[in-house]
Amino acid sequence: MAKISLKLDELIDGVMLRGDMTKLTAAHAGDGSGQATRGAVLQLLKARLADGRKIAEAML
């Protein structure tokens, strides 16, 4: 069986994710630990995880 060369940056763009998370924390008051910020970050991570899964499934 052939082994697939997997690069994590093909699944999730870390630079873009960090940028989006920085924007979320800057958009909400405080240090980023507030409930609104945590909820927004959770939604962002869930969306990126779903996108990464779709890409991984397409690679199969």
CHARMM internal coordinates of N, CA and C (Angstrom, degrees):
IC EDIT
DIST 1 N 1 CA 1.4382
DIST 1 CA 1 C 1.5310
ANGL 1 N 1 CA 1 C 108.90
DIST 1 C 2 N 1.3030
ANGL 1 CA 1 C 2 N 116.10
DIHE 1 N 1 CA 1 C 2 N 133.09
DIST 2 N 2 CA 1.4600
ANGL 1 C 2 N 2 CA 121.21
DIHE 1 CA 1 C 2 N 2 CA -179.91
DIST 2 CA 2 C 1.5257
ANGL 2 N 2 CA 2 C 110.35
DIHE 1 C 2 N 2 CA 2 C -74.09
DIST 2 C 3 N 1.3010
ANGL 2 CA 2 C 3 N 115.06
DIHE 2 N 2 CA 2 C 3 N 141.14
DIST 3 N 3 CA 1.4567
ANGL 2 C 3 N 3 CA 120.44
DIHE 2 CA 2 C 3 N 3 CA 179.24
DIST 3 CA 3 C 1.5257
ANGL 3 N 3 CA 3 C 108.91
DIHE 2 C 3 N 3 CA 3 C -93.43
DIST 3 C 4 N 1.3216
ANGL 3 CA 3 C 4 N 116.06
DIHE 3 N 3 CA 3 C 4 N 131.11
DIST 4 N 4 CA 1.4576
ANGL 3 C 4 N 4 CA 121.50
DIHE 3 CA 3 C 4 N 4 CA -179.84
DIST 4 CA 4 C 1.5247
ANGL 4 N 4 CA 4 C 108.95
DIHE 3 C 4 N 4 CA 4 C -85.19
DIST 4 C 5 N 1.3208
ANGL 4 CA 4 C 5 N 115.79
DIHE 4 N 4 CA 4 C 5 N 128.82
DIST 5 N 5 CA 1.4555
ANGL 4 C 5 N 5 CA 120.45
DIHE 4 CA 4 C 5 N 5 CA 176.12
DIST 5 CA 5 C 1.5266
ANGL 5 N 5 CA 5 C 108.23
DIHE 4 C 5 N 5 CA 5 C -77.29
DIST 5 C 6 N 1.3170
ANGL 5 CA 5 C 6 N 116.34
DIHE 5 N 5 CA 5 C 6 N 112.81
DIST 6 N 6 CA 1.4584
ANGL 5 C 6 N 6 CA 121.16
DIHE 5 CA 5 C 6 N 6 CA -175.54
DIST 6 CA 6 C 1.5218
ANGL 6 N 6 CA 6 C 110.38
DIHE 5 C 6 N 6 CA 6 C -108.52
DIST 6 C 7 N 1.2998
ANGL 6 CA 6 C 7 N 114.59
DIHE 6 N 6 CA 6 C 7 N 127.01
DIST 7 N 7 CA 1.4563
ANGL 6 C 7 N 7 CA 121.17
DIHE 6 CA 6 C 7 N 7 CA 175.69
DIST 7 CA 7 C 1.5214
ANGL 7 N 7 CA 7 C 107.11
DIHE 6 C 7 N 7 CA 7 C -117.41
DIST 7 C 8 N 1.3227
ANGL 7 CA 7 C 8 N 116.17
DIHE 7 N 7 CA 7 C 8 N 122.58
DIST 8 N 8 CA 1.4576
ANGL 7 C 8 N 8 CA 120.03
DIHE 7 CA 7 C 8 N 8 CA -175.72
DIST 8 CA 8 C 1.5202
ANGL 8 N 8 CA 8 C 112.77
DIHE 7 C 8 N 8 CA 8 C -61.04
DIST 8 C 9 N 1.3417
ANGL 8 CA 8 C 9 N 117.31
DIHE 8 N 8 CA 8 C 9 N -29.08
DIST 9 N 9 CA 1.4559
ANGL 8 C 9 N 9 CA 118.86
DIHE 8 CA 8 C 9 N 9 CA 179.64
DIST 9 CA 9 C 1.5218
ANGL 9 N 9 CA 9 C 112.20
DIHE 8 C 9 N 9 CA 9 C -69.60
DIST 9 C 10 N 1.3357
ANGL 9 CA 9 C 10 N 117.83
DIHE 9 N 9 CA 9 C 10 N -12.40
DIST 10 N 10 CA 1.4587
ANGL 9 C 10 N 10 CA 120.81
DIHE 9 CA 9 C 10 N 10 CA 173.70
DIST 10 CA 10 C 1.5242
ANGL 10 N 10 CA 10 C 110.75
DIHE 9 C 10 N 10 CA 10 C -79.38
DIST 10 C 11 N 1.3212
ANGL 10 CA 10 C 11 N 116.86
DIHE 10 N 10 CA 10 C 11 N -21.50
DIST 11 N 11 CA 1.4593
ANGL 10 C 11 N 11 CA 121.28
DIHE 10 CA 10 C 11 N 11 CA -179.80
DIST 11 CA 11 C 1.5240
ANGL 11 N 11 CA 11 C 111.66
DIHE 10 C 11 N 11 CA 11 C -91.09
DIST 11 C 12 N 1.3209
ANGL 11 CA 11 C 12 N 116.33
DIHE 11 N 11 CA 11 C 12 N -45.37
DIST 12 N 12 CA 1.4629
ANGL 11 C 12 N 12 CA 120.97
DIHE 11 CA 11 C 12 N 12 CA -178.22
DIST 12 CA 12 C 1.5230
ANGL 12 N 12 CA 12 C 108.45
DIHE 11 C 12 N 12 CA 12 C -136.54
DIST 12 C 13 N 1.3179
ANGL 12 CA 12 C 13 N 116.00
DIHE 12 N 12 CA 12 C 13 N 127.38
DIST 13 N 13 CA 1.4618
ANGL 12 C 13 N 13 CA 121.79
DIHE 12 CA 12 C 13 N 13 CA 178.56
DIST 13 CA 13 C 1.5266
ANGL 13 N 13 CA 13 C 108.42
DIHE 12 C 13 N 13 CA 13 C -81.93
DIST 13 C 14 N 1.3212
ANGL 13 CA 13 C 14 N 116.30
DIHE 13 N 13 CA 13 C 14 N 101.82
DIST 14 N 14 CA 1.4560
ANGL 13 C 14 N 14 CA 121.77
DIHE 13 CA 13 C 14 N 14 CA -175.95
DIST 14 CA 14 C 1.5150
ANGL 14 N 14 CA 14 C 113.52
DIHE 13 C 14 N 14 CA 14 C -62.89
DIST 14 C 15 N 1.3143
ANGL 14 CA 14 C 15 N 117.29
DIHE 14 N 14 CA 14 C 15 N -37.89
DIST 15 N 15 CA 1.4635
ANGL 14 C 15 N 15 CA 120.96
DIHE 14 CA 14 C 15 N 15 CA -179.31
DIST 15 CA 15 C 1.5290
ANGL 15 N 15 CA 15 C 109.89
DIHE 14 C 15 N 15 CA 15 C -64.72
DIST 15 C 16 N 1.3289
ANGL 15 CA 15 C 16 N 116.11
DIHE 15 N 15 CA 15 C 16 N -44.94
DIST 16 N 16 CA 1.4556
ANGL 15 C 16 N 16 CA 120.16
DIHE 15 CA 15 C 16 N 16 CA 179.74
DIST 16 CA 16 C 1.5368
ANGL 16 N 16 CA 16 C 110.97
DIHE 15 C 16 N 16 CA 16 C -66.50
DIST 16 C 17 N 1.3222
ANGL 16 CA 16 C 17 N 116.32
DIHE 16 N 16 CA 16 C 17 N -40.07
DIST 17 N 17 CA 1.4626
ANGL 16 C 17 N 17 CA 120.58
DIHE 16 CA 16 C 17 N 17 CA 179.20
DIST 17 CA 17 C 1.5284
ANGL 17 N 17 CA 17 C 110.80
DIHE 16 C 17 N 17 CA 17 C -62.31
DIST 17 C 18 N 1.3265
ANGL 17 CA 17 C 18 N 116.73
DIHE 17 N 17 CA 17 C 18 N -45.97
DIST 18 N 18 CA 1.4680
ANGL 17 C 18 N 18 CA 119.89
DIHE 17 CA 17 C 18 N 18 CA 177.73
DIST 18 CA 18 C 1.5277
ANGL 18 N 18 CA 18 C 111.21
DIHE 17 C 18 N 18 CA 18 C -60.95
DIST 18 C 19 N 1.3140
ANGL 18 CA 18 C 19 N 116.55
DIHE 18 N 18 CA 18 C 19 N -41.85
DIST 19 N 19 CA 1.4655
ANGL 18 C 19 N 19 CA 120.35
DIHE 18 CA 18 C 19 N 19 CA 178.82
DIST 19 CA 19 C 1.5172
ANGL 19 N 19 CA 19 C 112.04
DIHE 18 C 19 N 19 CA 19 C -62.47
DIST 19 C 20 N 1.3270
ANGL 19 CA 19 C 20 N 116.49
DIHE 19 N 19 CA 19 C 20 N -44.04
DIST 20 N 20 CA 1.4636
ANGL 19 C 20 N 20 CA 120.31
DIHE 19 CA 19 C 20 N 20 CA 179.12
DIST 20 CA 20 C 1.5257
ANGL 20 N 20 CA 20 C 111.56
DIHE 19 C 20 N 20 CA 20 C -65.56
DIST 20 C 21 N 1.3256
ANGL 20 CA 20 C 21 N 116.70
DIHE 20 N 20 CA 20 C 21 N -38.36
DIST 21 N 21 CA 1.4644
ANGL 20 C 21 N 21 CA 119.61
DIHE 20 CA 20 C 21 N 21 CA 178.44
DIST 21 CA 21 C 1.5271
ANGL 21 N 21 CA 21 C 110.93
DIHE 20 C 21 N 21 CA 21 C -68.20
DIST 21 C 22 N 1.3112
ANGL 21 CA 21 C 22 N 117.19
DIHE 21 N 21 CA 21 C 22 N -36.80
DIST 22 N 22 CA 1.4633
ANGL 21 C 22 N 22 CA 121.02
DIHE 21 CA 21 C 22 N 22 CA 176.90
DIST 22 CA 22 C 1.5204
ANGL 22 N 22 CA 22 C 110.46
DIHE 21 C 22 N 22 CA 22 C -63.77
DIST 22 C 23 N 1.3330
ANGL 22 CA 22 C 23 N 116.55
DIHE 22 N 22 CA 22 C 23 N -41.86
DIST 23 N 23 CA 1.4646
ANGL 22 C 23 N 23 CA 120.58
DIHE 22 CA 22 C 23 N 23 CA 177.92
DIST 23 CA 23 C 1.5253
ANGL 23 N 23 CA 23 C 110.75
DIHE 22 C 23 N 23 CA 23 C -62.50
DIST 23 C 24 N 1.3265
ANGL 23 CA 23 C 24 N 116.69
DIHE 23 N 23 CA 23 C 24 N -40.75
DIST 24 N 24 CA 1.4653
ANGL 23 C 24 N 24 CA 119.95
DIHE 23 CA 23 C 24 N 24 CA 179.46
DIST 24 CA 24 C 1.5220
ANGL 24 N 24 CA 24 C 111.67
DIHE 23 C 24 N 24 CA 24 C -63.02
DIST 24 C 25 N 1.3152
ANGL 24 CA 24 C 25 N 116.87
DIHE 24 N 24 CA 24 C 25 N -43.86
DIST 25 N 25 CA 1.4661
ANGL 24 C 25 N 25 CA 118.97
DIHE 24 CA 24 C 25 N 25 CA -178.78
DIST 25 CA 25 C 1.5275
ANGL 25 N 25 CA 25 C 111.01
DIHE 24 C 25 N 25 CA 25 C -70.52
DIST 25 C 26 N 1.3225
ANGL 25 CA 25 C 26 N 117.59
DIHE 25 N 25 CA 25 C 26 N -32.15
DIST 26 N 26 CA 1.4612
ANGL 25 C 26 N 26 CA 120.48
DIHE 25 CA 25 C 26 N 26 CA 178.34
DIST 26 CA 26 C 1.5288
ANGL 26 N 26 CA 26 C 111.17
DIHE 25 C 26 N 26 CA 26 C -72.73
DIST 26 C 27 N 1.3294
ANGL 26 CA 26 C 27 N 117.05
DIHE 26 N 26 CA 26 C 27 N -28.40
DIST 27 N 27 CA 1.4602
ANGL 26 C 27 N 27 CA 121.39
DIHE 26 CA 26 C 27 N 27 CA -177.57
DIST 27 CA 27 C 1.5255
ANGL 27 N 27 CA 27 C 112.61
DIHE 26 C 27 N 27 CA 27 C -75.89
DIST 27 C 28 N 1.3242
ANGL 27 CA 27 C 28 N 117.19
DIHE 27 N 27 CA 27 C 28 N -19.38
DIST 28 N 28 CA 1.4594
ANGL 27 C 28 N 28 CA 121.53
DIHE 27 CA 27 C 28 N 28 CA -179.50
DIST 28 CA 28 C 1.5246
ANGL 28 N 28 CA 28 C 109.39
DIHE 27 C 28 N 28 CA 28 C -111.71
DIST 28 C 29 N 1.3140
ANGL 28 CA 28 C 29 N 115.42
DIHE 28 N 28 CA 28 C 29 N 143.72
DIST 29 N 29 CA 1.4653
ANGL 28 C 29 N 29 CA 120.27
DIHE 28 CA 28 C 29 N 29 CA -179.70
DIST 29 CA 29 C 1.5227
ANGL 29 N 29 CA 29 C 110.68
DIHE 28 C 29 N 29 CA 29 C -66.85
DIST 29 C 30 N 1.3028
ANGL 29 CA 29 C 30 N 115.81
DIHE 29 N 29 CA 29 C 30 N 151.34
DIST 30 N 30 CA 1.4573
ANGL 29 C 30 N 30 CA 120.70
DIHE 29 CA 29 C 30 N 30 CA 176.71
DIST 30 CA 30 C 1.5099
ANGL 30 N 30 CA 30 C 112.42
DIHE 29 C 30 N 30 CA 30 C 100.80
DIST 30 C 31 N 1.3261
ANGL 30 CA 30 C 31 N 114.64
DIHE 30 N 30 CA 30 C 31 N -162.45
DIST 31 N 31 CA 1.4601
ANGL 30 C 31 N 31 CA 120.98
DIHE 30 CA 30 C 31 N 31 CA -174.72
DIST 31 CA 31 C 1.5247
ANGL 31 N 31 CA 31 C 113.55
DIHE 30 C 31 N 31 CA 31 C -96.69
DIST 31 C 32 N 1.3115
ANGL 31 CA 31 C 32 N 117.39
DIHE 31 N 31 CA 31 C 32 N 9.04
DIST 32 N 32 CA 1.4612
ANGL 31 C 32 N 32 CA 120.18
DIHE 31 CA 31 C 32 N 32 CA -179.93
DIST 32 CA 32 C 1.5066
ANGL 32 N 32 CA 32 C 113.73
DIHE 31 C 32 N 32 CA 32 C 94.90
DIST 32 C 33 N 1.3284
ANGL 32 CA 32 C 33 N 117.01
DIHE 32 N 32 CA 32 C 33 N -0.04
DIST 33 N 33 CA 1.4575
ANGL 32 C 33 N 33 CA 119.40
DIHE 32 CA 32 C 33 N 33 CA -178.38
DIST 33 CA 33 C 1.5239
ANGL 33 N 33 CA 33 C 112.42
DIHE 32 C 33 N 33 CA 33 C -99.16
DIST 33 C 34 N 1.3204
ANGL 33 CA 33 C 34 N 117.29
DIHE 33 N 33 CA 33 C 34 N 3.61
DIST 34 N 34 CA 1.4569
ANGL 33 C 34 N 34 CA 121.03
DIHE 33 CA 33 C 34 N 34 CA -179.49
DIST 34 CA 34 C 1.5233
ANGL 34 N 34 CA 34 C 112.00
DIHE 33 C 34 N 34 CA 34 C -70.93
DIST 34 C 35 N 1.3183
ANGL 34 CA 34 C 35 N 115.15
DIHE 34 N 34 CA 34 C 35 N 161.00
DIST 35 N 35 CA 1.4608
ANGL 34 C 35 N 35 CA 121.02
DIHE 34 CA 34 C 35 N 35 CA -176.66
DIST 35 CA 35 C 1.5287
ANGL 35 N 35 CA 35 C 112.00
DIHE 34 C 35 N 35 CA 35 C -61.52
DIST 35 C 36 N 1.3170
ANGL 35 CA 35 C 36 N 118.36
DIHE 35 N 35 CA 35 C 36 N -41.41
DIST 36 N 36 CA 1.4623
ANGL 35 C 36 N 36 CA 121.10
DIHE 35 CA 35 C 36 N 36 CA -179.50
DIST 36 CA 36 C 1.5253
ANGL 36 N 36 CA 36 C 110.99
DIHE 35 C 36 N 36 CA 36 C -63.54
DIST 36 C 37 N 1.3169
ANGL 36 CA 36 C 37 N 116.34
DIHE 36 N 36 CA 36 C 37 N -43.01
DIST 37 N 37 CA 1.4668
ANGL 36 C 37 N 37 CA 120.45
DIHE 36 CA 36 C 37 N 37 CA 179.49
DIST 37 CA 37 C 1.5189
ANGL 37 N 37 CA 37 C 111.06
DIHE 36 C 37 N 37 CA 37 C -66.04
DIST 37 C 38 N 1.3291
ANGL 37 CA 37 C 38 N 116.57
DIHE 37 N 37 CA 37 C 38 N -44.33
DIST 38 N 38 CA 1.4701
ANGL 37 C 38 N 38 CA 119.99
DIHE 37 CA 37 C 38 N 38 CA 179.57
DIST 38 CA 38 C 1.5197
ANGL 38 N 38 CA 38 C 111.21
DIHE 37 C 38 N 38 CA 38 C -60.96
DIST 38 C 39 N 1.3292
ANGL 38 CA 38 C 39 N 117.13
DIHE 38 N 38 CA 38 C 39 N -40.38
DIST 39 N 39 CA 1.4607
ANGL 38 C 39 N 39 CA 120.72
DIHE 38 CA 38 C 39 N 39 CA 178.23
DIST 39 CA 39 C 1.5192
ANGL 39 N 39 CA 39 C 111.93
DIHE 38 C 39 N 39 CA 39 C -64.27
DIST 39 C 40 N 1.3230
ANGL 39 CA 39 C 40 N 116.24
DIHE 39 N 39 CA 39 C 40 N -42.24
DIST 40 N 40 CA 1.4646
ANGL 39 C 40 N 40 CA 120.55
DIHE 39 CA 39 C 40 N 40 CA 179.42
DIST 40 CA 40 C 1.5295
ANGL 40 N 40 CA 40 C 111.13
DIHE 39 C 40 N 40 CA 40 C -66.21
DIST 40 C 41 N 1.3228
ANGL 40 CA 40 C 41 N 116.74
DIHE 40 N 40 CA 40 C 41 N -40.58
DIST 41 N 41 CA 1.4659
ANGL 40 C 41 N 41 CA 120.79
DIHE 40 CA 40 C 41 N 41 CA 178.43
DIST 41 CA 41 C 1.5235
ANGL 41 N 41 CA 41 C 110.33
DIHE 40 C 41 N 41 CA 41 C -65.53
DIST 41 C 42 N 1.3252
ANGL 41 CA 41 C 42 N 116.86
DIHE 41 N 41 CA 41 C 42 N -40.66
DIST 42 N 42 CA 1.4610
ANGL 41 C 42 N 42 CA 120.51
DIHE 41 CA 41 C 42 N 42 CA 178.30
DIST 42 CA 42 C 1.5238
ANGL 42 N 42 CA 42 C 110.96
DIHE 41 C 42 N 42 CA 42 C -60.50
DIST 42 C 43 N 1.3192
ANGL 42 CA 42 C 43 N 117.31
DIHE 42 N 42 CA 42 C 43 N -44.47
DIST 43 N 43 CA 1.4610
ANGL 42 C 43 N 43 CA 120.66
DIHE 42 CA 42 C 43 N 43 CA 178.80
DIST 43 CA 43 C 1.5302
ANGL 43 N 43 CA 43 C 111.04
DIHE 42 C 43 N 43 CA 43 C -63.54
DIST 43 C 44 N 1.3183
ANGL 43 CA 43 C 44 N 116.66
DIHE 43 N 43 CA 43 C 44 N -40.75
DIST 44 N 44 CA 1.4632
ANGL 43 C 44 N 44 CA 120.99
DIHE 43 CA 43 C 44 N 44 CA 177.93
DIST 44 CA 44 C 1.5252
ANGL 44 N 44 CA 44 C 110.80
DIHE 43 C 44 N 44 CA 44 C -61.75
DIST 44 C 45 N 1.3334
ANGL 44 CA 44 C 45 N 116.75
DIHE 44 N 44 CA 44 C 45 N -46.42
DIST 45 N 45 CA 1.4651
ANGL 44 C 45 N 45 CA 120.53
DIHE 44 CA 44 C 45 N 45 CA -179.17
DIST 45 CA 45 C 1.5263
ANGL 45 N 45 CA 45 C 111.65
DIHE 44 C 45 N 45 CA 45 C -64.91
DIST 45 C 46 N 1.3217
ANGL 45 CA 45 C 46 N 117.31
DIHE 45 N 45 CA 45 C 46 N -39.37
DIST 46 N 46 CA 1.4654
ANGL 45 C 46 N 46 CA 120.56
DIHE 45 CA 45 C 46 N 46 CA 177.78
DIST 46 CA 46 C 1.5272
ANGL 46 N 46 CA 46 C 110.85
DIHE 45 C 46 N 46 CA 46 C -63.04
DIST 46 C 47 N 1.3237
ANGL 46 CA 46 C 47 N 116.46
DIHE 46 N 46 CA 46 C 47 N -41.54
DIST 47 N 47 CA 1.4624
ANGL 46 C 47 N 47 CA 120.33
DIHE 46 CA 46 C 47 N 47 CA 179.27
DIST 47 CA 47 C 1.5266
ANGL 47 N 47 CA 47 C 110.96
DIHE 46 C 47 N 47 CA 47 C -65.38
DIST 47 C 48 N 1.3340
ANGL 47 CA 47 C 48 N 117.17
DIHE 47 N 47 CA 47 C 48 N -44.03
DIST 48 N 48 CA 1.4638
ANGL 47 C 48 N 48 CA 120.33
DIHE 47 CA 47 C 48 N 48 CA 179.39
DIST 48 CA 48 C 1.5230
ANGL 48 N 48 CA 48 C 111.48
DIHE 47 C 48 N 48 CA 48 C -65.74
DIST 48 C 49 N 1.3300
ANGL 48 CA 48 C 49 N 116.78
DIHE 48 N 48 CA 48 C 49 N -36.67
DIST 49 N 49 CA 1.4614
ANGL 48 C 49 N 49 CA 120.91
DIHE 48 CA 48 C 49 N 49 CA 177.50
DIST 49 CA 49 C 1.5234
ANGL 49 N 49 CA 49 C 110.34
DIHE 48 C 49 N 49 CA 49 C -63.70
DIST 49 C 50 N 1.3164
ANGL 49 CA 49 C 50 N 116.88
DIHE 49 N 49 CA 49 C 50 N -43.61
DIST 50 N 50 CA 1.4632
ANGL 49 C 50 N 50 CA 120.88
DIHE 49 CA 49 C 50 N 50 CA 178.75
DIST 50 CA 50 C 1.5287
ANGL 50 N 50 CA 50 C 110.55
DIHE 49 C 50 N 50 CA 50 C -63.15
DIST 50 C 51 N 1.3253
ANGL 50 CA 50 C 51 N 116.54
DIHE 50 N 50 CA 50 C 51 N -42.25
DIST 51 N 51 CA 1.4674
ANGL 50 C 51 N 51 CA 120.10
DIHE 50 CA 50 C 51 N 51 CA 177.98
DIST 51 CA 51 C 1.5250
ANGL 51 N 51 CA 51 C 110.95
DIHE 50 C 51 N 51 CA 51 C -62.69
DIST 51 C 52 N 1.3276
ANGL 51 CA 51 C 52 N 116.88
DIHE 51 N 51 CA 51 C 52 N -42.64
DIST 52 N 52 CA 1.4624
ANGL 51 C 52 N 52 CA 121.33
DIHE 51 CA 51 C 52 N 52 CA 178.77
DIST 52 CA 52 C 1.5173
ANGL 52 N 52 CA 52 C 111.92
DIHE 51 C 52 N 52 CA 52 C -62.94
DIST 52 C 53 N 1.3235
ANGL 52 CA 52 C 53 N 116.52
DIHE 52 N 52 CA 52 C 53 N -38.84
DIST 53 N 53 CA 1.4696
ANGL 52 C 53 N 53 CA 120.35
DIHE 52 CA 52 C 53 N 53 CA 177.81
DIST 53 CA 53 C 1.5209
ANGL 53 N 53 CA 53 C 111.30
DIHE 52 C 53 N 53 CA 53 C -63.99
DIST 53 C 54 N 1.3343
ANGL 53 CA 53 C 54 N 116.26
DIHE 53 N 53 CA 53 C 54 N -40.87
DIST 54 N 54 CA 1.4684
ANGL 53 C 54 N 54 CA 119.91
DIHE 53 CA 53 C 54 N 54 CA 178.66
DIST 54 CA 54 C 1.5292
ANGL 54 N 54 CA 54 C 110.44
DIHE 53 C 54 N 54 CA 54 C -62.12
DIST 54 C 55 N 1.3156
ANGL 54 CA 54 C 55 N 116.62
DIHE 54 N 54 CA 54 C 55 N -42.24
DIST 55 N 55 CA 1.4671
ANGL 54 C 55 N 55 CA 120.66
DIHE 54 CA 54 C 55 N 55 CA 179.31
DIST 55 CA 55 C 1.5213
ANGL 55 N 55 CA 55 C 109.99
DIHE 54 C 55 N 55 CA 55 C -64.76
DIST 55 C 56 N 1.3363
ANGL 55 CA 55 C 56 N 116.87
DIHE 55 N 55 CA 55 C 56 N -43.24
DIST 56 N 56 CA 1.4680
ANGL 55 C 56 N 56 CA 120.74
DIHE 55 CA 55 C 56 N 56 CA 179.86
DIST 56 CA 56 C 1.5259
ANGL 56 N 56 CA 56 C 111.08
DIHE 55 C 56 N 56 CA 56 C -63.42
DIST 56 C 57 N 1.3253
ANGL 56 CA 56 C 57 N 117.23
DIHE 56 N 56 CA 56 C 57 N -40.89
DIST 57 N 57 CA 1.4631
ANGL 56 C 57 N 57 CA 120.55
DIHE 56 CA 56 C 57 N 57 CA 178.36
DIST 57 CA 57 C 1.5228
ANGL 57 N 57 CA 57 C 111.08
DIHE 56 C 57 N 57 CA 57 C -63.96
DIST 57 C 58 N 1.3289
ANGL 57 CA 57 C 58 N 116.35
DIHE 57 N 57 CA 57 C 58 N -37.87
DIST 58 N 58 CA 1.4625
ANGL 57 C 58 N 58 CA 120.01
DIHE 57 CA 57 C 58 N 58 CA 178.88
DIST 58 CA 58 C 1.5236
ANGL 58 N 58 CA 58 C 111.40
DIHE 57 C 58 N 58 CA 58 C -66.60
DIST 58 C 59 N 1.3344
ANGL 58 CA 58 C 59 N 117.06
DIHE 58 N 58 CA 58 C 59 N -27.25
DIST 59 N 59 CA 1.4635
ANGL 58 C 59 N 59 CA 120.86
DIHE 58 CA 58 C 59 N 59 CA 179.50
DIST 59 CA 59 C 1.5255
ANGL 59 N 59 CA 59 C 112.39
DIHE 58 C 59 N 59 CA 59 C -74.80
DIST 59 C 60 N 1.3324
ANGL 59 CA 59 C 60 N 116.58
DIHE 59 N 59 CA 59 C 60 N -20.30
DIST 60 N 60 CA 1.4675
ANGL 59 C 60 N 60 CA 119.31
DIHE 59 CA 59 C 60 N 60 CA -176.53
DIST 60 CA 60 C 1.4918
ANGL 60 N 60 CA 60 C 112.27
DIHE 59 C 60 N 60 CA 60 C -70.94
END
COOR INIT
IC SEED 1 N 1 CA 1 C
IC BUILD
